[in-house]
Amino acid sequence: MSRIEEACGEGRDFVVILKYAKREEAIKRILEKCEVGRSFKGVLTKVKCKGKEVSIFATGKLIIKGLTGRKSAEKMLEDLLA
């Protein structure tokens, strides 16, 4: 992962930017571990993982919704990318 930032707004959403060189491998790992909800022409895929909604963009950006804090975001990413 390249960086992780908290999104603006009411909820505790986090934006994760994956390293460009490793994004395809990381996206593949995440899709294997999560339940795919909707896919939009290879641009955006929405999945459910551990009760949280994750939006995966083909560019390597992830948006994780409904987390309690930065530590929980980092823990979830470790589990997804391991």
C-alpha positions in Angstrom: 0.0 0.0 0.0 1.2 3.4 -0.8 -0.8 5.5 1.7 -4.0 5.6 3.7 -6.1 8.6 4.5 -9.3 9.3 6.3 -12.1 10.6 4.1 -14.1 13.7 4.8 -17.7 13.5 5.9 -19.8 12.0 8.7 -18.8 8.4 8.5 -15.4 6.8 9.3 -14.4 6.0 5.7 -10.8 5.5 4.6 -9.2 5.9 1.2 -6.2 3.6 0.4 -3.9 4.2 -2.5 -2.2 1.0 -3.6 1.3 1.0 -5.1 1.0 1.2 -8.9 3.4 -1.7 -9.6 1.6 -4.1 -7.2 -2.1 -2.9 -7.7 -3.2 -5.8 -9.9 -1.8 -8.5 -7.5 -3.4 -6.7 -4.5 -6.8 -6.4 -6.2 -6.7 -10.0 -7.1 -6.0 -11.0 -3.5 -8.8 -8.8 -2.1 -11.3 -10.2 -4.6 -10.4 -13.8 -3.6 -11.1 -13.0 0.1 -14.3 -11.0 -0.3 -17.9 -11.4 -1.6 -18.3 -9.5 -4.8 -21.4 -7.4 -4.9 -21.4 -5.3 -8.0 -19.0 -4.6 -10.8 -19.1 -1.6 -13.2 -17.3 -2.5 -16.5 -13.9 -3.1 -14.9 -13.7 0.4 -13.5 -15.2 -0.2 -10.1 -16.0 -3.3 -8.0 -17.9 -3.2 -4.8 -17.3 -6.0 -2.3 -18.3 -7.0 1.2 -15.6 -8.1 3.6 -16.0 -8.7 7.3 -19.2 -6.8 7.2 -17.6 -3.7 5.7 -18.2 -2.3 2.2 -15.1 -1.9 0.1 -15.0 -0.1 -3.3 -12.1 -1.1 -5.5 -11.2 1.1 -8.4 -9.1 -0.3 -11.3 -6.6 2.6 -10.7 -5.6 1.0 -7.4 -7.7 3.2 -5.1 -9.8 1.5 -2.3 -12.5 3.1 -0.3 -13.4 1.3 3.0 -16.6 2.3 4.7 -17.7 1.9 8.3 -14.5 1.5 10.2 -13.9 2.7 13.7 -10.4 4.2 13.3 -7.1 4.2 11.5 -5.9 1.1 13.4 -8.9 -0.9 12.3 -8.3 0.2 8.7 -4.6 -0.9 8.9 -5.6 -4.3 10.4 -8.3 -4.9 7.8 -5.8 -4.1 5.0 -3.2 -6.5 6.5 -5.8 -9.3 6.5 -6.9 -8.6 3.0 -3.4 -8.3 1.5 -1.8 -11.2 3.4 
